[in-house]
């Protein structure tokens, strides 16, 4: 069941996340996808782009995607394919104090590796500073570059976007 917040204003909260979140055991194994798709709409690019068949929508294209986290290696291919910008890759093993989150970013200018940005939650609220460690913008991704940020450990379920600091 969706939270009142998600139903009323479209912003997921922590009660909406458990179904899409990998187990602690899986998180410890390395990068893994998190699909935060909550609306039953006709869409399946995540399924068709996954080379490991870790994401399944199924025969009814309106069904929500289901992730077999054991099959996922965190390759990020699905992240740039999602038209709803609802897919992220999390890596809690980056360092003792920081995790990585890879997200789609469809704005200009693109940040650059080494930039410090303001990390935002789902509602656009500033949560912390983050550092850009990677920007991938290739033809294979279409028009959706991927940005990887370092974020403080423990904020993996919260940080879903960022803004450039002027």
C-alpha positions as CSV (number, residue, x, y, z in Angstrom):
1,X,0.0,0.0,0.0
2,X,1.3,3.4,-0.9
3,X,1.9,6.1,1.7
4,X,-0.5,9.0,2.0
5,X,2.4,11.3,1.0
6,X,3.1,9.4,-2.2
7,X,-0.6,9.3,-3.1
8,X,-1.3,13.0,-2.3
9,X,1.8,14.7,-3.7
10,X,3.9,12.1,-5.5
11,X,6.8,12.0,-3.1
12,X,7.8,8.6,-1.7
13,X,8.8,8.3,1.9
14,X,10.6,5.6,3.8
15,X,7.5,3.4,4.1
16,X,7.3,3.1,0.3
17,X,10.9,2.0,-0.1
18,X,11.2,-1.4,1.5
19,X,9.7,-3.4,-1.5
20,X,12.4,-2.0,-3.8
21,X,15.3,-2.0,-1.4
22,X,18.0,-4.7,-1.5
23,X,18.8,-6.8,1.5
24,X,21.7,-5.8,3.8
25,X,23.5,-8.9,2.7
26,X,23.2,-8.0,-1.0
27,X,24.2,-4.3,-0.3
28,X,27.5,-5.6,1.2
29,X,28.3,-7.4,-2.1
30,X,28.7,-4.2,-4.1
31,X,26.8,-1.9,-6.4
32,X,23.1,-2.8,-6.8
33,X,20.1,-1.3,-8.5
34,X,17.2,0.3,-6.6
35,X,14.0,0.8,-8.6
36,X,11.6,3.3,-7.1
37,X,8.8,2.9,-9.6
38,X,5.5,3.3,-7.8
39,X,2.9,3.8,-10.7
40,X,1.4,1.1,-12.8
41,X,1.9,2.6,-16.2
42,X,2.8,1.0,-19.6
43,X,6.6,1.0,-19.4
44,X,9.4,-1.6,-19.5
45,X,12.7,-0.2,-20.8
46,X,14.3,-1.3,-17.5
47,X,13.4,-4.9,-18.2
48,X,14.4,-4.8,-21.9
49,X,17.8,-3.1,-21.2
50,X,19.0,-5.3,-18.4
51,X,21.6,-7.7,-19.8
52,X,21.3,-10.0,-16.7
53,X,17.5,-10.1,-16.7
54,X,17.6,-8.8,-13.1
55,X,14.5,-6.6,-13.7
56,X,11.2,-8.1,-14.8
57,X,8.0,-6.3,-15.6
58,X,6.4,-9.3,-17.1
59,X,3.6,-9.9,-19.6
60,X,1.4,-7.1,-18.4
61,X,3.5,-4.0,-19.3
62,X,1.5,-2.0,-16.7
63,X,2.9,-4.1,-13.8
64,X,5.6,-2.6,-11.5
65,X,9.1,-3.8,-12.1
66,X,10.5,-6.5,-9.8
67,X,14.2,-6.8,-9.2
68,X,16.1,-9.9,-8.5
69,X,19.0,-8.2,-6.6
70,X,21.0,-11.4,-6.7
71,X,21.3,-11.2,-10.5
72,X,22.1,-7.4,-10.5
73,X,25.7,-6.4,-10.8
74,X,25.1,-2.6,-10.6
75,X,26.1,-2.0,-14.3
76,X,23.8,1.1,-14.5
77,X,22.4,0.4,-18.0
78,X,18.9,0.6,-16.7
79,X,19.4,3.9,-14.9
80,X,19.7,5.9,-18.1
81,X,16.9,3.9,-19.8
82,X,14.2,4.7,-17.3
83,X,12.0,7.5,-18.7
84,X,10.7,8.2,-15.2
85,X,14.2,8.7,-13.7
86,X,13.2,6.2,-11.0
87,X,16.3,4.0,-11.0
88,X,19.5,4.4,-9.0
89,X,22.5,2.3,-8.2
90,X,23.8,2.3,-4.7
91,X,27.2,1.1,-3.5
92,X,27.6,1.1,0.3
93,X,31.2,-0.2,0.0
94,X,32.9,2.9,-1.3
95,X,34.6,3.8,2.0
96,X,34.2,3.6,5.8
97,X,32.2,6.9,5.8
98,X,30.8,7.3,2.4
99,X,28.6,5.4,-0.1
100,X,28.0,6.0,-3.8
101,X,24.8,6.8,-5.5
102,X,24.5,6.8,-9.3
103,X,21.6,8.7,-10.7
104,X,20.2,10.1,-14.0
105,X,20.8,13.8,-14.7
106,X,19.0,15.6,-17.6
107,X,20.0,19.2,-17.0
108,X,22.7,21.5,-18.3
109,X,25.3,22.3,-17.4
110,X,26.5,18.9,-16.4
111,X,28.6,18.8,-13.2
112,X,32.2,17.8,-13.5
113,X,34.2,15.2,-11.6
114,X,35.4,16.8,-8.4
115,X,32.5,19.3,-8.1
116,X,30.9,19.6,-4.7
117,X,27.1,19.7,-5.0
118,X,24.1,20.0,-2.6
119,X,22.5,16.5,-2.3
120,X,18.7,16.6,-2.2
121,X,16.0,14.2,-1.0
122,X,12.9,13.2,-2.9
123,X,11.1,16.4,-2.0
124,X,14.1,18.6,-3.1
125,X,15.2,19.4,0.4
126,X,18.9,19.9,0.9
127,X,20.4,17.1,3.0
128,X,24.1,17.4,2.8
129,X,27.1,18.2,0.6
130,X,28.2,15.5,-1.9
131,X,31.1,15.1,-4.3
132,X,30.8,14.2,-7.9
133,X,33.1,11.2,-8.5
134,X,32.0,10.3,-12.0
135,X,30.0,11.7,-14.9
136,X,29.1,9.4,-17.8
137,X,27.6,10.9,-20.9
138,X,27.9,8.6,-23.9
139,X,25.8,8.0,-27.1
140,X,24.9,4.6,-25.6
141,X,22.9,6.4,-22.9
142,X,20.8,8.4,-25.3
143,X,20.3,11.8,-23.7
144,X,20.5,10.8,-20.1
145,X,23.9,11.3,-18.5
146,X,24.7,9.4,-15.2
147,X,26.2,11.2,-12.3
148,X,27.8,9.3,-9.3
149,X,28.0,11.1,-6.0
150,X,29.7,10.3,-2.7
151,X,27.2,10.7,0.1
152,X,27.5,10.1,3.8
153,X,27.0,6.5,4.9
154,X,23.4,6.0,6.1
155,X,21.9,8.4,3.6
156,X,21.5,5.9,0.8
157,X,17.7,5.7,1.2
158,X,17.3,9.5,1.2
159,X,19.5,11.1,-1.5
160,X,17.9,11.1,-4.9
161,X,19.0,14.2,-6.6
162,X,21.4,17.2,-6.3
163,X,21.8,20.8,-7.4
164,X,24.9,22.5,-8.5
165,X,26.4,25.0,-6.0
166,X,27.1,28.3,-7.8
